[in-house]
């Protein structure tokens, strides 16, 4: 027990990685190390409580602690990401603390059970003895521009609400290979994204056109495709456009690349959000950062809805109003039209989805697909997917 007590003292001495001590599983683990005299019932209770918390997310304690390490935002990793000089003292402290955390992470259930001295059944947790925290952390630091740190190390998609960036735990996992049709349109956004990742000139992009044509899916698929190259997505609501300067400030020093995604963008009237978006696109809200780009989708080419009264008045007034309505969309350097597919393109999408959903040839499938589109108000990629999903559901229920 003396070794475990010593380990607890070493844990309490953590400074660089101190926030890890706030984790509820780590708290339960350290509580379990308390000797508490010879009260076996207390030891069993603390053991069971630790197991309960650990198993909520991982049965392997080493892996759990490692995930805490790579998700930790500390002074050392911030200095490394900003290419700042790291003192030998700080480097030594980090190395020492990583060894302590590895020692904690590799404590086995048998190590604890020896101290309980009771034959009651207690679940085991697993560990990984091959993990070398110092070496693994150094490797991550060397690849920090693609792996990231903090919440960005384990997540790809985020939302921005109430002035906070929060990870999306269950994002849409769609990939470019899941999409068919619109190859030319998607190539433009893919090429633009690659240029952005490579530090070459890239444009803010507006994907506009008919509903259900895959505009939003394209943006999400592109981010998923290039997440292993350090690309992340932060979805911004139209209501939060005024707060984007604060968001940019939070992301500006991050080594990763970010797509600020504004979905289904349009304005019914002139308001402050329009001015904020214009300033953002022009880079006047702050110096434009090289790690942030804006992708927006809209069902309209002109993002400000035109009203009947806008067409009234003098020619000068009308021209000024129209210019104001078109100027916002013109500020996007790249505009890509997604129009409804024709019959051949629609059926091409249907047949592609049949393969994806493992649906065998069905008699008169083209006729059924066309009829389904007619009933749903027209052809689109979304309509094609809904049609295939309805077939899949029907086949499953009648199997």
Secondary structure as GFF3:
##gff-version 3
##sequence-region A 1 399
A	DSSP	alpha_helix	2	12	.	.	.	ID=ss1
A	DSSP	three_ten_helix	18	22	.	.	.	ID=ss2
A	DSSP	alpha_helix	24	32	.	.	.	ID=ss3
A	DSSP	alpha_helix	40	54	.	.	.	ID=ss4
A	DSSP	alpha_helix	61	71	.	.	.	ID=ss5
A	DSSP	alpha_helix	75	81	.	.	.	ID=ss6
A	DSSP	alpha_helix	88	105	.	.	.	ID=ss7
A	DSSP	alpha_helix	109	116	.	.	.	ID=ss8
A	DSSP	alpha_helix	133	142	.	.	.	ID=ss9
A	DSSP	alpha_helix	144	147	.	.	.	ID=ss10
A	DSSP	three_ten_helix	150	152	.	.	.	ID=ss11
A	DSSP	beta_strand	157	161	.	.	.	ID=ss12
A	DSSP	beta_strand	164	167	.	.	.	ID=ss13
A	DSSP	three_ten_helix	176	178	.	.	.	ID=ss14
A	DSSP	alpha_helix	183	197	.	.	.	ID=ss15
A	DSSP	beta_strand	205	209	.	.	.	ID=ss16
A	DSSP	alpha_helix	215	225	.	.	.	ID=ss17
A	DSSP	three_ten_helix	227	229	.	.	.	ID=ss18
A	DSSP	beta_strand	231	236	.	.	.	ID=ss19
A	DSSP	three_ten_helix	238	243	.	.	.	ID=ss20
A	DSSP	alpha_helix	244	251	.	.	.	ID=ss21
A	DSSP	beta_strand	257	262	.	.	.	ID=ss22
A	DSSP	alpha_helix	272	282	.	.	.	ID=ss23
A	DSSP	beta_strand	292	298	.	.	.	ID=ss24
A	DSSP	three_ten_helix	308	311	.	.	.	ID=ss25
A	DSSP	alpha_helix	315	330	.	.	.	ID=ss26
A	DSSP	beta_strand	334	338	.	.	.	ID=ss27
A	DSSP	alpha_helix	343	356	.	.	.	ID=ss28
A	DSSP	alpha_helix	365	375	.	.	.	ID=ss29
A	DSSP	alpha_helix	381	397	.	.	.	ID=ss30
###
